[in-house]
Amino acid sequence: MCGIVGIFSTKNQAPIEKELLISMRDTMVHRGPDGGGSWHDEHSKIALGHRRLSIVDLSTSADQPMSSHSGRYTVVFNGEIYNFLEVKKELESVGITKWKTDHSDTEVLIEAYAYWGADAVQKLRGMFAFAIWDEEEQSLFVCRDRIGEKPLYYSFKNNVFLFASEIKALLKHPNHKKRAINKEGFFHYLSFLTTPAPMTLFEDIFKLPPSTWMKISSDGTVKQQKYWDIYNDDYQPINSTSEDEVSKRILEELRTSVQMRKMSDVPVGVFLSGGIDSSTNAALFSEGSSTPVKTFSIGYEGQYSSYTNELHYAKQIANQVGAEYYEKLLTVDDLISFLPQMVWLQDEPIADPVCVPVYYVSKLARDNGVVVAQVGEGADELFAGYPSWKRFLKLQQLNNYPVPSALKKVGLTGLSIAGKKNHLMAEWLQRGINKLPIFWGGAEAFSEVHKKSLLHPSLQNEFMDYSSWEVIKPYWDRFQSLHPNPNTLDWMSYIDLNFRIPELLLMRVDKMSMGVSLEGRVPFLDHKFVQMAMGIPSEWKLKNGTLKYMLKKAVRGVIPDELIDRKKQGFGVPVHEWFFDRLGDTAKITIKEFLSETELLHHKEVENLFQQKQPQQLWYILNVALWWKHYIQS
């Protein structure tokens, strides 16, 4: 796990200054405290930088930037290739037998690219963001993993292509001395709690979408290609009539994924909430281990109506698998003191308060000697684990009935009269009237009507005839064209796997864990496991109305029935209560300054949120206000 950065001066621009590259690289020391390297080509046209967090092959021979055996290619790489030994054997079978390192996945990656070119990506099983310079072609190849576990940001201004693992590195370059907010990105942020790729909240800075590569030539031409989709040629629907057979396959594939992610030359642990996903991770991780796995859990001091600690469940599974158990209880003071660092680590707002416990559980792990941790993200999206999904399925089913649009409009008018025109229920009814899918993703902050009323009058005019459906539509069109039998539940999984997971869930894991120099690994999002899970008949996933029906069936006997059958509780934060404590005072001061210095939000409408006591929605605005103060105003 590392931080990567590069400067490519196209069309014979001025030579690249080494000091500039190093200053960009070293904004990310937290991503790689074990060393830093840099490389320039002989013409100073391309410069690559790398911060290293040593995990696999701790020797200096595995340092980066690394050149191929031929010297033609040079790579910087962030991530892990779990099947690199398998790929190495395949390369050796075609005559590539000279290796500079004992077991470096970076060397295997660059030699694979030297042999197969862009097709090498298809052979990789892991999480990655990398860039490879081709000296002969004078071109740069950048690529991001299939699901989006590792970030990659870029810009292309004044004939200079920049890329980095974090936006703060790009901001060091003179091309970004002047900073501005991407207003379209802000518009979508108010819907989705994050800015959808390829946009960021910074004007002129972008993020490479998951499962995508880009090739930049010396004349400035750019070629971009999506190289993988869940429903591509490798997709095979599971047609077995036996639930038992499929549940065994789920467990076998998950066990393989967990074991692959134990690959490390440094200590590995598990984040443990006490739910099905993390408990299964801990149980499967412990299989065959000669030493106890270290598990880490977060709770909160005191009792809250909006969130109940699950630590006793976490302790239960830790005891069952013989794990070393570590926990930390957080307070509102922990949250407030962390806010400045949270904003700096995020680069752009990730308006999920779970960033706070993810940071602290990562720090707990790092402070106790662990450098790598497995996390449970992805299972709910693959196996229908959210209670709200039942409601969405019911709403979509009702909407599919041949009800005249006029009746739906009557219902919409009724909600407006009842003072609920801003409610998401009104938004979902409007989608039905417009013949759009009800579900646009598992994280929606404000309805389209409410969002537009929140905007400053100047932005209201700009986005009057625009909606965030423009972001969702390309995914919807691709799903409809690729899926052999499109259905609502598979659509819900598909849009969250393509949007909410990479943009929100995986970025909160990456940014917060790397903030303490810890690598997070996600067994449920191994691309082969994802493709298998998405092939399970949708009617089995919520059979008899049971959330995660097939996953529960698969892991019964691996973890206690009590954990499997208890009511679902998400990993949360008692933001509601804390907002009426000192957090609310902090928020008021910060948001008031933001409103007075910008023309993005309508003052009166935001004040209404305070009067109506809407802490969750105010948290979303607080996040962007903190970001603006740190990255734009300063």
C-alpha positions as CSV (number, residue, x, y, z in Angstrom):
1,M,0.0,0.0,0.0
2,C,1.5,3.3,-1.0
3,G,1.0,6.7,-2.5
4,I,1.9,7.4,-6.1
5,V,2.3,10.6,-8.1
6,G,3.5,11.7,-11.6
7,I,4.0,14.6,-13.9
8,F,3.9,14.1,-17.7
9,S,4.9,17.2,-19.7
10,T,3.4,16.7,-23.2
11,K,4.1,18.6,-26.3
12,N,7.7,19.4,-25.3
13,Q,6.9,21.7,-22.4
14,A,9.5,22.9,-19.9
15,P,11.6,20.3,-18.0
16,I,10.1,19.0,-14.8
17,E,11.7,20.2,-11.6
18,K,12.7,17.3,-9.3
19,E,11.9,19.4,-6.2
20,L,8.3,19.9,-7.4
21,L,7.7,16.2,-7.8
22,I,9.2,15.5,-4.3
23,S,7.0,18.2,-2.7
24,M,3.9,16.6,-4.3
25,R,5.0,13.1,-3.3
26,D,5.6,14.0,0.3
27,T,2.2,15.4,0.9
28,M,1.3,11.7,1.2
29,V,4.0,10.5,3.7
30,H,1.1,9.0,5.8
31,R,0.4,6.6,2.8
32,G,4.1,5.5,2.8
33,P,6.1,6.2,5.9
34,D,8.7,3.5,5.1
35,G,10.4,5.3,2.2
36,G,10.1,7.5,-0.8
37,G,11.5,7.2,-4.3
38,S,11.5,9.3,-7.5
39,W,12.5,8.8,-11.1
40,H,12.9,11.2,-14.1
41,D,13.4,10.2,-17.7
42,E,16.6,11.5,-19.4
43,H,14.6,14.3,-21.1
44,S,12.8,15.4,-17.9
45,K,9.5,14.8,-19.7
46,I,8.1,12.4,-17.2
47,A,8.7,12.2,-13.5
48,L,7.3,9.5,-11.2
49,G,7.2,9.5,-7.4
50,H,6.3,6.9,-4.7
51,R,5.8,6.7,-1.0
52,R,6.1,3.2,0.4
53,L,4.3,1.3,3.1
54,S,6.2,-2.0,3.1
55,I,3.8,-5.0,3.2
56,V,5.0,-7.6,0.7
57,D,8.7,-8.1,0.1
58,L,10.2,-5.7,2.7
59,S,13.6,-5.6,0.9
60,T,14.9,-2.4,-0.8
61,S,15.0,-4.4,-4.1
62,A,11.2,-3.9,-4.2
63,D,11.4,-0.1,-3.9
64,Q,9.6,2.0,-6.4
65,P,9.6,3.5,-9.0
66,M,10.7,0.2,-10.5
67,S,11.9,-0.4,-14.1
68,S,11.3,-3.5,-16.1
69,H,14.1,-6.0,-16.9
70,S,14.4,-4.5,-20.4
71,G,14.5,-0.9,-19.1
72,R,11.7,0.1,-21.4
73,Y,9.0,0.4,-18.7
74,T,8.9,2.2,-15.3
75,V,6.0,1.7,-12.8
76,V,4.6,3.3,-9.7
77,F,2.0,1.1,-8.0
78,N,-0.4,1.4,-5.1
79,G,-2.2,-1.7,-3.9
80,E,-1.8,-5.5,-3.8
81,I,-1.9,-8.2,-6.4
82,Y,-3.0,-11.2,-4.5
83,N,-2.5,-13.7,-7.3
84,F,1.0,-12.4,-8.3
85,L,2.7,-15.8,-7.8
86,E,0.2,-17.3,-10.2
87,V,0.8,-14.6,-12.8
88,K,4.6,-15.0,-12.2
89,K,4.4,-18.7,-13.0
90,E,2.5,-17.9,-16.3
91,L,5.2,-15.4,-17.2
92,E,7.9,-18.0,-16.5
93,S,6.2,-20.5,-18.7
94,V,6.7,-18.2,-21.7
95,G,10.4,-17.7,-20.9
96,I,10.5,-14.7,-18.5
97,T,12.8,-16.1,-15.8
98,K,15.0,-13.2,-14.7
99,W,13.8,-11.5,-11.6
100,K,15.3,-8.8,-9.5
101,T,13.2,-9.5,-6.4
102,D,12.3,-12.6,-4.4
103,H,8.5,-12.0,-4.2
104,S,7.5,-8.5,-5.3
105,D,4.1,-8.1,-6.8
106,T,5.3,-4.8,-8.3
107,E,7.9,-6.6,-10.4
108,V,5.3,-9.1,-11.6
109,L,3.0,-6.3,-12.5
110,I,5.5,-4.5,-14.7
111,E,6.8,-7.6,-16.4
112,A,3.2,-8.7,-17.1
113,Y,2.5,-5.3,-18.7
114,A,5.7,-5.6,-20.7
115,Y,4.5,-8.9,-22.1
116,W,0.8,-8.5,-22.4
117,G,0.3,-4.8,-22.6
118,A,-3.1,-3.5,-21.4
119,D,-4.5,-7.0,-21.4
120,A,-2.3,-7.8,-18.4
121,V,-5.0,-6.1,-16.2
122,Q,-7.4,-8.9,-17.0
123,K,-5.0,-11.3,-15.2
124,L,-4.8,-9.4,-12.0
125,R,-6.7,-10.2,-8.8
126,G,-6.4,-7.5,-6.3
127,M,-6.7,-3.8,-5.6
128,F,-4.6,-1.4,-7.5
129,A,-3.9,2.0,-9.0
130,F,-0.8,2.2,-11.0
131,A,1.0,4.2,-13.8
132,I,3.5,2.8,-16.3
133,W,5.8,4.9,-18.5
134,D,6.7,3.4,-21.9
135,E,10.0,4.9,-22.9
136,E,9.8,3.6,-26.5
137,E,6.3,4.8,-27.2
138,Q,6.7,7.9,-25.0
139,S,3.3,7.2,-23.5
140,L,1.8,6.9,-20.0
141,F,-0.6,4.1,-19.0
142,V,-2.7,4.6,-15.8
143,C,-5.2,2.1,-14.4
144,R,-7.6,1.6,-11.5
145,D,-8.9,-1.7,-10.1
146,R,-12.2,-3.2,-11.0
147,I,-14.3,-2.3,-7.9
148,G,-12.5,1.0,-7.0
149,E,-10.6,0.1,-3.8
150,K,-7.7,2.3,-4.6
151,P,-8.1,5.9,-5.7
152,L,-6.4,7.7,-8.6
153,Y,-6.9,11.4,-9.3
154,Y,-5.6,13.4,-12.3
155,S,-5.7,16.7,-14.2
156,F,-4.6,17.8,-17.6
157,K,-4.0,21.5,-17.9
158,N,-1.4,23.6,-19.9
159,N,-0.2,20.4,-21.6
160,V,0.8,18.8,-18.3
161,F,-0.8,15.6,-17.2
162,L,-0.7,15.0,-13.4
163,F,-1.9,12.0,-11.4
164,A,-1.7,11.0,-7.7
165,S,-3.3,8.8,-5.1
166,E,-4.6,12.0,-3.3
167,I,-5.8,15.4,-4.5
168,K,-3.6,17.2,-2.0
169,A,-0.6,16.1,-4.1
170,L,-2.0,17.6,-7.2
171,L,-2.7,20.9,-5.4
172,K,1.0,21.4,-4.9
173,H,1.5,21.9,-8.6
174,P,1.4,25.4,-10.1
175,N,-1.5,24.4,-12.4
176,H,-3.7,24.3,-9.3
177,K,-2.5,27.5,-7.5
178,K,-6.0,28.9,-8.1
179,R,-8.8,26.7,-6.8
180,A,-12.5,26.7,-7.5
181,I,-15.5,24.6,-6.7
182,N,-16.9,22.3,-9.4
183,K,-20.6,23.5,-9.2
184,E,-22.0,20.5,-11.0
185,G,-20.1,18.3,-8.6
186,F,-21.5,20.2,-5.7
187,F,-25.0,19.8,-7.1
188,H,-24.6,16.0,-7.1
189,Y,-22.9,16.0,-3.8
190,L,-26.1,17.2,-2.2
191,S,-27.8,14.1,-3.5
192,F,-25.1,11.4,-3.0
193,L,-22.9,12.6,-0.1
194,T,-19.9,12.5,-2.4
195,T,-19.0,13.7,-5.9
196,P,-19.5,11.1,-8.7
197,A,-16.6,10.1,-10.9
198,P,-15.1,11.4,-13.1
199,M,-15.8,14.7,-11.3
200,T,-14.4,15.8,-8.0
201,L,-15.5,18.9,-6.0
202,F,-12.4,20.7,-7.4
203,E,-12.8,22.3,-10.8
204,D,-10.3,20.8,-13.3
205,I,-9.4,17.8,-11.1
206,F,-10.9,14.4,-11.9
207,K,-10.8,10.8,-10.6
208,L,-10.4,7.8,-12.9
209,P,-13.5,5.6,-12.6
210,P,-13.1,2.0,-11.3
211,S,-12.3,-0.7,-13.9
212,T,-10.9,1.9,-16.3
213,W,-7.5,2.6,-17.9
214,M,-6.3,5.7,-19.6
215,K,-3.3,6.1,-22.0
216,I,-1.8,9.5,-22.6
217,S,0.6,10.0,-25.6
218,S,3.3,12.6,-25.9
219,D,1.3,14.6,-28.4
220,G,-1.5,15.0,-25.7
221,T,-4.0,12.5,-27.1
222,V,-5.8,10.5,-24.6
223,K,-7.5,7.1,-24.9
224,Q,-9.7,5.8,-22.1
225,Q,-11.4,2.4,-21.9
226,K,-13.5,0.5,-19.4
227,Y,-12.0,-3.0,-19.2
228,W,-14.5,-4.8,-16.9
229,D,-18.1,-5.0,-15.9
230,I,-19.9,-7.4,-13.6
231,Y,-22.0,-8.5,-16.5
232,N,-19.2,-8.9,-19.0
233,D,-18.3,-12.0,-21.0
234,D,-17.2,-13.9,-17.8
235,Y,-20.7,-13.5,-16.2
236,Q,-22.4,-16.8,-15.6
237,P,-25.9,-16.8,-13.9
238,I,-26.1,-19.6,-11.4
239,N,-28.8,-21.9,-12.6
240,S,-28.5,-24.6,-9.9
241,T,-31.8,-25.5,-8.2
242,S,-30.1,-26.4,-5.0
243,E,-29.7,-23.6,-2.4
244,D,-27.4,-25.9,-0.4
245,E,-25.0,-26.2,-3.4
246,V,-24.9,-22.5,-3.9
247,S,-24.5,-21.7,-0.2
248,K,-21.4,-24.1,-0.1
249,R,-20.0,-22.3,-3.1
250,I,-20.5,-18.9,-1.4
251,L,-18.5,-20.1,1.6
252,E,-15.8,-21.7,-0.5
253,E,-15.3,-18.5,-2.6
254,L,-15.4,-16.3,0.5
255,R,-12.9,-18.5,2.3
256,T,-10.5,-18.2,-0.7
257,S,-10.9,-14.5,-0.8
258,V,-10.2,-14.1,3.0
259,Q,-7.2,-16.4,2.8
260,M,-5.8,-14.5,-0.2
261,R,-6.0,-11.3,1.7
262,K,-3.8,-12.7,4.5
263,M,-0.8,-12.3,2.1
264,S,1.6,-10.1,4.0
265,D,5.1,-9.9,5.4
266,V,3.7,-7.7,8.3
267,P,1.0,-8.3,10.9
268,V,-2.6,-8.5,9.6
269,G,-5.8,-8.0,11.7
270,V,-9.6,-7.7,11.4
271,F,-12.0,-4.9,12.1
272,L,-14.8,-6.4,14.1
273,S,-18.3,-4.8,14.6
274,G,-20.1,-8.0,15.7
275,G,-22.3,-8.2,12.6
276,I,-22.4,-11.0,10.1
277,D,-19.9,-9.7,7.7
278,S,-17.0,-8.8,10.0
279,S,-17.6,-11.8,12.2
280,T,-17.4,-14.1,9.2
281,N,-14.1,-12.4,8.2
282,A,-12.7,-13.0,11.7
283,A,-13.8,-16.6,11.8
284,L,-12.5,-17.5,8.3
285,F,-9.3,-15.5,8.9
286,S,-8.6,-17.6,12.0
287,E,-8.9,-20.9,10.2
288,G,-5.5,-22.5,10.0
289,S,-3.7,-19.7,11.9
290,S,-1.1,-20.7,14.3
291,T,-1.4,-17.4,16.2
292,P,-4.5,-15.6,17.4
293,V,-5.8,-12.9,15.0
294,K,-6.0,-9.4,16.4
295,T,-9.5,-7.9,16.2
296,F,-10.4,-4.2,16.7
297,S,-13.8,-2.7,17.6
298,I,-15.2,0.7,18.2
299,G,-18.1,1.8,20.5
300,Y,-19.3,5.0,22.2
301,E,-19.3,6.1,25.8
302,G,-22.8,6.5,27.1
303,Q,-26.2,5.3,25.9
304,Y,-27.8,6.7,22.7
305,S,-31.3,6.2,21.2
306,S,-29.9,6.5,17.7
307,Y,-27.1,4.0,18.1
308,T,-26.6,1.0,20.4
309,N,-23.1,-0.4,21.0
310,E,-22.5,-3.9,19.6
311,L,-19.3,-4.6,21.5
312,H,-20.7,-7.6,23.4
313,Y,-21.3,-9.3,20.0
314,A,-17.8,-8.5,18.9
315,K,-16.4,-9.9,22.1
316,Q,-18.5,-13.0,21.6
317,I,-17.1,-13.8,18.1
318,A,-13.6,-12.9,19.2
319,N,-13.8,-15.4,22.1
320,Q,-15.1,-18.1,19.8
321,V,-12.3,-17.8,17.3
322,G,-9.6,-17.3,20.0
323,A,-8.8,-13.8,18.8
324,E,-7.0,-11.0,20.7
325,Y,-9.7,-8.4,21.2
326,Y,-9.1,-4.6,21.3
327,E,-11.7,-1.9,21.7
328,K,-12.0,1.9,22.0
329,L,-15.0,4.0,23.2
330,L,-15.5,7.4,21.5
331,T,-17.0,10.6,22.7
332,V,-18.2,13.8,21.1
333,D,-14.8,15.3,21.9
334,D,-13.1,12.7,19.8
335,L,-15.3,13.6,16.9
336,I,-14.8,17.4,17.2
337,S,-11.0,17.2,17.7
338,F,-10.7,15.0,14.6
339,L,-12.7,17.2,12.2
340,P,-9.7,19.2,10.9
341,Q,-7.7,16.1,10.2
342,M,-10.7,14.3,8.7
343,V,-11.2,17.1,6.2
344,W,-7.5,17.1,5.3
345,L,-7.4,13.3,4.8
346,Q,-10.6,13.2,2.7
347,D,-9.4,15.6,0.1
348,E,-13.0,16.2,-0.9
349,P,-16.1,15.7,1.3
350,I,-17.2,12.1,2.1
351,A,-20.3,13.1,4.1
352,D,-20.6,9.8,5.9
353,P,-20.0,10.2,9.7
354,V,-18.7,6.6,9.8
355,C,-15.4,8.2,8.6
356,V,-14.9,9.0,12.3
357,P,-15.0,5.5,13.8
358,V,-13.2,4.1,10.7
359,Y,-10.3,6.4,11.5
360,Y,-10.2,5.6,15.2
361,V,-10.5,1.8,14.7
362,S,-7.6,2.1,12.1
363,K,-5.5,4.0,14.6
364,L,-6.4,1.4,17.3
365,A,-5.1,-1.3,15.0
366,R,-1.9,0.6,14.0
367,D,-1.1,1.4,17.6
368,N,-1.3,-2.3,18.5
369,G,1.2,-3.4,15.8
370,V,-1.1,-4.2,12.9
371,V,-0.2,-2.8,9.4
372,V,-3.0,-4.5,7.4
373,A,-6.7,-5.0,8.4
374,Q,-9.5,-6.8,6.7
375,V,-12.9,-5.0,6.6
376,G,-16.5,-6.1,5.9
377,E,-17.7,-3.6,3.2
378,G,-19.7,-4.9,0.3
379,A,-21.7,-7.8,1.7
380,D,-24.9,-5.8,2.2
381,E,-24.9,-4.7,-1.5
382,L,-24.2,-8.2,-2.8
383,F,-26.7,-10.1,-0.7
384,A,-29.5,-7.5,0.0
385,G,-28.6,-6.7,3.6
386,Y,-30.3,-3.3,4.1
387,P,-33.8,-3.2,5.6
388,S,-34.6,-0.1,3.4
389,W,-34.2,-2.3,0.3
390,K,-37.4,-4.1,1.1
391,R,-39.2,-0.7,1.1
392,F,-37.6,0.2,-2.3
393,L,-38.6,-3.1,-3.8
394,K,-42.2,-2.6,-2.6
395,L,-42.3,0.9,-4.0
396,Q,-41.0,-0.2,-7.3
397,Q,-43.5,-3.0,-7.4
398,L,-46.3,-0.6,-6.7
399,N,-45.0,1.8,-9.3
400,N,-45.0,-1.0,-11.9
401,Y,-48.7,-1.4,-11.5
402,P,-50.7,0.2,-14.4
403,V,-51.7,3.2,-12.2
404,P,-52.5,6.4,-14.3
405,S,-50.0,9.2,-13.9
406,A,-52.8,11.5,-12.9
407,L,-53.4,9.5,-9.7
408,K,-49.7,9.6,-8.9
409,K,-49.7,13.3,-9.4
410,V,-52.6,13.6,-7.0
411,G,-50.5,11.7,-4.4
412,L,-47.7,14.1,-5.0
413,T,-50.0,17.1,-4.5
414,G,-51.2,15.6,-1.3
415,L,-47.7,15.3,0.0
416,S,-47.1,18.9,-0.9
417,I,-50.2,20.1,0.9
418,A,-49.1,18.0,3.9
419,G,-45.8,20.0,4.0
420,K,-43.7,17.1,2.7
421,K,-42.8,18.3,-0.8
422,N,-39.1,18.1,0.2
423,H,-39.5,14.5,1.5
424,L,-37.7,11.7,-0.3
425,M,-41.1,9.9,-0.6
426,A,-42.3,12.8,-2.8
427,E,-39.1,12.4,-4.8
428,W,-39.7,8.6,-5.3
429,L,-43.3,9.3,-6.4
430,Q,-42.0,11.9,-9.0
431,R,-39.6,9.3,-10.3
432,G,-42.5,6.9,-10.8
433,I,-44.4,9.6,-12.7
434,N,-41.3,10.2,-14.9
435,K,-41.0,6.4,-15.5
436,L,-37.6,6.3,-13.9
437,P,-36.3,3.6,-11.4
438,I,-37.2,4.5,-7.8
439,F,-33.7,3.4,-6.5
440,W,-30.8,5.7,-7.4
441,G,-28.4,4.3,-4.8
442,G,-28.2,3.5,-1.1
443,A,-27.1,7.0,0.0
444,E,-29.4,9.9,-0.8
445,A,-29.1,13.1,1.2
446,F,-31.7,15.6,-0.2
447,S,-34.5,15.1,-2.7
448,E,-34.2,16.9,-6.0
449,V,-36.9,19.5,-4.9
450,H,-35.3,20.0,-1.5
451,K,-31.8,20.2,-3.1
452,K,-32.9,22.9,-5.5
453,S,-34.5,25.0,-2.8
454,L,-31.3,24.7,-0.8
455,L,-29.2,26.1,-3.6
456,H,-28.3,29.8,-3.8
457,P,-30.7,31.6,-6.2
458,S,-27.9,31.9,-8.8
459,L,-27.4,28.2,-8.8
460,Q,-31.1,27.5,-8.8
461,N,-31.2,29.2,-12.2
462,E,-28.2,27.3,-13.5
463,F,-29.6,23.9,-12.5
464,M,-33.3,24.6,-13.0
465,D,-33.8,21.9,-15.7
466,Y,-31.2,19.5,-14.4
467,S,-31.3,16.6,-12.1
468,S,-28.9,13.9,-10.7
469,W,-30.6,11.4,-12.9
470,E,-27.9,12.5,-15.4
471,V,-25.3,10.7,-13.2
472,I,-27.4,7.6,-12.8
473,K,-28.6,7.2,-16.4
474,P,-25.3,5.8,-17.9
475,Y,-25.3,3.0,-15.2
476,W,-29.0,2.3,-15.9
477,D,-28.4,2.1,-19.7
478,R,-25.4,-0.2,-19.2
479,F,-27.3,-2.4,-16.8
480,Q,-30.3,-2.7,-19.2
481,S,-28.0,-3.6,-22.1
482,L,-25.7,-6.1,-20.4
483,H,-28.0,-7.9,-17.9
484,P,-29.6,-11.0,-19.4
485,N,-32.7,-10.6,-17.3
486,P,-32.9,-7.1,-15.8
487,N,-34.7,-7.0,-12.4
488,T,-35.1,-4.5,-9.6
489,L,-32.9,-6.2,-6.9
490,D,-30.0,-6.8,-9.3
491,W,-30.3,-3.1,-10.4
492,M,-30.0,-2.0,-6.7
493,S,-26.8,-4.1,-6.3
494,Y,-25.4,-3.0,-9.6
495,I,-25.8,0.8,-9.0
496,D,-24.4,0.5,-5.5
497,L,-21.4,-1.6,-6.6
498,N,-20.7,0.9,-9.4
499,F,-21.4,4.1,-7.5
500,R,-21.9,4.1,-3.7
501,I,-19.3,1.5,-2.9
502,P,-16.4,3.0,-4.8
503,E,-17.3,6.6,-4.2
504,L,-18.3,6.5,-0.6
505,L,-17.7,3.2,1.3
506,L,-14.3,2.3,-0.2
507,M,-13.0,5.9,-0.1
508,R,-13.8,6.2,3.6
509,V,-11.9,3.0,4.2
510,D,-8.9,4.1,2.1
511,K,-8.6,7.7,3.3
512,M,-9.1,7.0,7.0
513,S,-7.0,3.8,7.2
514,M,-4.2,5.3,5.1
515,G,-4.3,8.3,7.4
516,V,-2.6,6.2,10.0
517,S,-0.5,4.2,7.5
518,L,-2.7,1.1,7.6
519,E,-3.9,-0.9,4.6
520,G,-7.5,-2.0,4.5
521,R,-8.5,-5.1,2.5
522,V,-12.0,-6.0,1.5
523,P,-12.7,-9.8,1.0
524,F,-16.3,-9.4,0.0
525,L,-15.3,-7.2,-2.9
526,D,-12.9,-9.6,-4.6
527,H,-14.0,-9.3,-8.2
528,K,-14.4,-13.1,-8.7
529,F,-16.5,-13.3,-5.5
530,V,-18.6,-10.3,-6.7
531,Q,-19.3,-11.9,-10.0
532,M,-20.3,-15.2,-8.4
533,A,-22.6,-13.4,-5.9
534,M,-24.2,-11.4,-8.7
535,G,-25.0,-14.6,-10.5
536,I,-27.3,-15.9,-7.6
537,P,-31.0,-15.7,-8.5
538,S,-32.4,-12.5,-7.0
539,E,-35.4,-14.3,-5.6
540,W,-33.1,-16.2,-3.3
541,K,-31.4,-13.2,-1.8
542,L,-34.5,-12.0,0.0
543,K,-36.3,-15.3,0.3
544,N,-39.2,-15.2,2.7
545,G,-38.3,-11.5,3.3
546,T,-35.1,-12.5,5.1
547,L,-32.2,-10.1,4.5
548,K,-29.0,-11.8,3.3
549,Y,-30.9,-15.1,3.1
550,M,-28.2,-16.8,1.1
551,L,-25.2,-15.4,3.0
552,K,-26.8,-16.4,6.3
553,K,-27.3,-19.9,5.0
554,A,-23.7,-20.0,3.8
555,V,-22.1,-19.0,7.1
556,R,-24.4,-20.8,9.5
557,G,-22.1,-23.0,11.5
558,V,-19.1,-20.7,10.9
559,I,-20.4,-18.0,13.3
560,P,-23.0,-18.4,16.1
561,D,-26.7,-18.4,15.1
562,E,-27.3,-15.6,17.6
563,L,-25.2,-13.3,15.4
564,I,-26.8,-14.5,12.2
565,D,-30.4,-14.1,13.4
566,R,-30.2,-10.9,15.4
567,K,-31.7,-7.7,14.0
568,K,-29.5,-5.9,11.5
569,Q,-27.7,-2.8,12.8
570,G,-25.5,-0.7,10.7
571,F,-22.1,0.7,11.7
572,G,-23.2,4.1,12.9
573,V,-22.4,7.3,14.8
574,P,-24.7,9.0,17.3
575,V,-24.7,12.2,15.3
576,H,-28.2,13.1,16.3
577,E,-27.4,13.4,20.0
578,W,-24.0,14.9,19.5
579,F,-25.4,17.6,17.3
580,F,-27.4,18.8,20.3
581,D,-24.2,18.7,22.3
582,R,-21.0,20.7,21.4
583,L,-21.0,19.5,17.8
584,G,-24.0,21.7,17.1
585,D,-22.2,24.8,18.2
586,T,-19.2,24.0,16.0
587,A,-21.5,23.3,13.1
588,K,-23.3,26.6,13.4
589,I,-20.2,28.7,13.5
590,T,-18.6,26.9,10.5
591,I,-21.7,26.8,8.4
592,K,-22.5,30.5,9.0
593,E,-19.1,31.5,7.8
594,F,-19.5,29.2,4.7
595,L,-22.8,30.8,3.9
596,S,-21.5,34.4,4.3
597,E,-18.4,33.8,2.1
598,T,-20.0,31.8,-0.8
599,E,-22.9,31.8,-3.1
600,L,-23.7,28.1,-3.0
601,L,-26.5,27.7,-0.5
602,H,-29.6,29.7,0.4
603,H,-29.1,31.1,3.9
604,K,-32.8,30.9,4.9
605,E,-33.2,27.3,3.8
606,V,-30.1,26.1,5.7
607,E,-31.4,28.0,8.8
608,N,-34.6,26.1,8.4
609,L,-32.6,22.8,8.9
610,F,-31.4,24.1,12.2
611,Q,-34.9,25.2,13.3
612,Q,-36.3,21.8,12.2
613,K,-33.5,20.0,14.0
614,Q,-32.2,18.0,11.1
615,P,-28.7,17.0,12.3
616,Q,-28.0,14.3,9.7
617,Q,-28.6,16.8,6.8
618,L,-26.7,19.5,8.6
619,W,-23.8,17.1,8.9
620,Y,-23.7,16.9,5.1
621,I,-23.5,20.7,4.9
622,L,-20.9,20.9,7.7
623,N,-18.6,18.5,5.7
624,V,-18.6,20.7,2.6
625,A,-18.2,23.9,4.7
626,L,-15.2,22.4,6.5
627,W,-13.7,21.3,3.2
628,W,-14.3,24.8,1.6
629,K,-12.6,26.5,4.6
630,H,-9.5,24.2,4.4
631,Y,-9.0,23.7,0.7
632,I,-10.6,26.7,-1.0
633,Q,-10.7,29.7,1.4
634,S,-7.2,29.1,2.7
